[in-house]
Amino acid sequence: MMTSHLFSAIPPSHDCRSTDEDTFISIHRRCLCLSVSLFVITFITRFP
């Protein structure tokens, strides 16, 4: 059930209904998660 929820939360890239704003928000959210994860990894590595 969780897997199907994750798949439904991720819009397909070839969806014609998605607007540029939705794509921008999706990319921004993805970059934000990546930045947070990198910050956490750096913080843990710096303070073992």
C-alpha positions as CSV (number, residue, x, y, z in Angstrom):
1,M,0.0,0.0,0.0
2,M,2.9,2.4,0.8
3,T,4.5,1.6,-2.5
4,S,1.4,2.4,-4.5
5,H,1.1,5.6,-2.5
6,L,4.6,6.6,-3.3
7,F,4.1,5.9,-7.0
8,S,0.9,7.9,-7.0
9,A,2.7,10.8,-5.3
10,I,5.2,11.0,-8.2
11,P,3.7,12.4,-11.4
12,P,4.9,10.8,-14.6
13,S,7.3,13.0,-16.7
14,H,5.2,12.5,-19.9
15,D,2.0,13.6,-18.3
16,C,0.5,16.3,-20.6
17,R,-1.8,17.6,-17.8
18,S,1.1,18.7,-15.6
19,T,1.9,22.4,-15.9
20,D,5.3,24.1,-15.8
21,E,4.5,25.3,-12.3
22,D,3.9,21.7,-11.0
23,T,7.2,20.6,-12.7
24,F,9.0,23.5,-11.1
25,I,7.6,22.7,-7.6
26,S,8.5,19.0,-8.1
27,I,12.1,19.8,-9.1
28,H,12.4,22.4,-6.3
29,R,11.1,19.9,-3.7
30,R,13.5,17.2,-5.0
31,C,16.5,19.6,-4.8
32,L,15.4,20.7,-1.3
33,C,15.3,17.1,-0.1
34,L,18.7,16.5,-1.7
35,S,20.2,19.5,0.0
36,V,18.8,18.5,3.4
37,S,20.1,15.0,3.1
38,L,23.5,16.3,2.1
39,F,23.5,18.6,5.1
40,V,22.6,15.8,7.4
41,I,25.3,13.5,6.0
42,T,27.9,16.3,6.3
43,F,26.8,17.0,9.9
44,I,27.0,13.4,10.9
45,T,30.4,12.9,9.2
46,R,31.8,16.0,10.9
47,F,30.6,15.0,14.4
48,P,31.0,11.2,14.7
